[in-house]
């Protein structure tokens, strides 16, 4: 059984400067260290997350150990997972949301709707999710381009519509490097990142749940990290997360970590 991860309640919002060195982050309950996404084995570098909430928003912080932090992608919605990043996915039942951020604070966002839930007259039949007028692509999964699964992917629900131009309403984010970025001659401690996602923008992901959540409500979220590790002239793209998926595929919502919202206040 998956271990639940508690989201603690806060009485006032954090600064959102990316540093995570003040209240409430200094007193928040951090997750266990991330593990290898496929095997669940310990990772080369440590990563942890924390989840907080109030009546206005969901807050997520990441602590990233990286002695030589790098980030070269500078355009919003560029493929930052090809380098180093941390990631948050939120499962909405018939949809889910993907957010990535690198050490420069550059964001990548995608909103996914399962094709079996996308019907005329459904709750997704909106101009916001028009597959003709919006930047929408069919998506089968991370590594599902083999002959047997070339078109539909390996997930039992098949493909999703991926809306690449969807931005979470009111999203705020920041990142901070504790050391020097893109400097292989100077050793750093790593970097931190935090995001705030207002409940007012969570309507397409609520799936009938209360907004803001009620004490004891459970949502599934993915907390991950992609890290490029260079060995000689070769690069290995490591994939780490809080709850292992059994394969290198981030897009398995049923394997996301269960997050339980509790009215337990973070004490100053």
N, C-alpha and C positions, 0 to 999 in steps of 0.2 A: 504494500500500500504506500502511496506517495505521502511523504511527510509534509504537513501543512506549514506554510510560512506565514507568520502573523504580520499584519499591517497595523502598526500602532497609530493611535490618534494623537493629534497635536492641537494645542490651544492657539497657536499663532503660526503663520507660514514662515518657512526659511527664507534666507536672503536671496537664494537663487544666483549665487556668484560662482558656483562650481567648485568651491574650496572644501566644503564639508567639514570645516574645522570649527564650527560654532554650533550652538543649540539650534535645532534639535538633533542634528546628525551625530554630535559627540555622545549623545545618550541613547540613540536609537539602537534597536536590536538588529545586529547585522546577520546576514545569512551565513550558512556554512560556506567554506571555500568552494568555488566552482570546480567541476570535474570534467574529464574528457567526455564529449558529447556522445560518443558511441559506446565506450567501454565503462565509463564511470570511474576510471583510474585517476589518481592524483595528477595535477598539472605542474608544469615547469615553473610557472609564475602564479601568484595568488590573486584571486579576484573575489570580491564580496559585494553584496548589494543590501539595501535596506528599503523598506516601503513604509511610507507614512501617509496619513490622510486627514482631512478636515471636511467641513461641509462644502468647501469651495473646490477642492482639487485633490488629485492623487499625486504624490511626490515619490520619486524613485532616485536613489543615490547609488553610485558605483565607486568602489575603491579598487584601483588597478595598479598592481605592482608591475613596473616595467623599468629596468635600469637604463635603457636607452630608448625613451619614447619617441616614436616617429608618427608623422601625419603629413601627407602631401596633397591629399584631395581637398580642394578649397571651394568647390562649387556645390551648392545645395543639391541634394538628390543625385550626386555622383555616386559611383559604386564603391563606397568607402569600406565595405566588407572585403574588398580585394586587398586591403592593407590591414590596419589594426583598428578595431572599434569595440564598443560595447553595444548591446542590443536589448530592446524591450519589445515583446509581443504581447498583445492582449486579446484573449479569445472572446468572441461575441456570439458563439453558437453557430449561426449561419454566416458569420463573417469574422475576420480578425484583422488586427492592425499591427504593422511593423514599424519600429522606430530604431534608427541606428545613429550613433554619435561618435566622432573621433576626438582625438586630443586637441584639435583646433576648434572644437565645438561645431563642426559642420554636420548637418543633419541629412538623413535619408529616410523618407517616409513612403509607405505603400499601404493602401487599404484593399483587403481581399474579400471577395464575396464568392462563396461556393456556387458553382454553376447550377447545382440541383436546387438551390434556394432562390435563384434569380429568375423570376417569372413576371410576366405582365400582370399588373395588379397587385404584386407583392409589395412589402414594405420597402424594398429596394428599387421599385419602379419609380425613380425620381430623376429629374434633370441632373442632379448631383452625380448620379451613377449611370449616365447614358453611355453605352458602350460605343456609340458611333461618334458622338461629339466630344467625349472626353478621351484622355490618353489611357486607354484600357487595353490590356493584353491578356491572352489566355496563358495560365501558368499551371504546370503539372507538379512541380517540386524541385528541390535543389539538384538532384542527380538522377533524373528520370528520363533520360534520352536513349535508353536501350530500345531495341526493336520491339520487344514485347509490350513495353509501356511508353512508346514514343509519343503518342498523342494524349493519353489519359493520365499518365503518371502511375505511381504505385499506391497512392492513398485510396482507401475504399470509396471515398466520396468523389474521386476523380479530380477534375481540374477546377480552378478558380478564375474569376475575373480579377485582374490586378490593376487597380487604378493608381497610376504612377504620379498623377498630378493632384492627388488628394492631400490636403494639409490639415492636421488636427486643429480645430478652432481654439485659439487662445493659448496654444502651446508656448511654454517658456522653457529655456534650457541654457546651460552654461557648462564649460569645462575648464579645468585648471591643471597645469603641469607643475609638479613639485620637483623642479630641476630645470633642465634645458631640453628643449624640443629639437629633434633632428640634429643632434650633436653627439656623434659616436666617440668623442674624446672625453666627455664629461658624464660621470655616472649620476643618475637621478634616482629618486625614490619611486616615481611613477606619476600617475595622474588620476584625477577624480572628475566625475561628471554628475550632474543632477538635472532632472526634468520635472516640470509641473504640468499636469494635464487636467484642465478644468472638467468637472462633472458635466457642465453644460454642453460640452462637445462630445460626450460619451454616448449620446442617444443611440447611434447605430450599433453600439457594442453592448448595450445594457441587456438585451435579450429578455425583457420582462422584469429585470431586477431593479430594485430601488436605486435612485440617484439623488443624493449620495447614498452609498450602501448603508444598510442597517447592521447593527452589532451581530456578528456571527455569519454574515453573508460571505459566500465564497466565489472567487473569480479565479480563472486560470491564466497565468502569465508566464512568459518565457524570459529568462534572464541569461544572456549569453555574451560571449566574447570571441572574436576572431583575432588571431595573432599570427603574423607572418614571422616565421623563424628561419633565419638564413644559416645554412650549413655549407661552407665553402661557396661554390658557385650555384648551389641549389637552394630553392626556397620551399618551405613546407608551411601550409596554411593550417594552423591548429584551430580546432573548434572546441570551446569549453562552455559549460553552462551549469546551472544549479541542479537541474534534474536531467539525468542522461536520457537520450532518446533511443539508444540502441543502434543508431545509424547516424551518419553525418547529414542530417536533414533537419533544419530548424522548423520546417512547416508541418509539424505534427501536433495540432492543438491539444489532442487528448493526452499528450505527454508533457504539456506545460505544467509548471509548478502550481499546486493549489494554494491560493493566497486567501487567508481568512481575515476579514476586517473585524477588529475588536475595539471596544471603547476604552481600552487600557491606555491611559495618557502617558506620553513621554514626560518624565520629570526633569525639570531644569537642574 
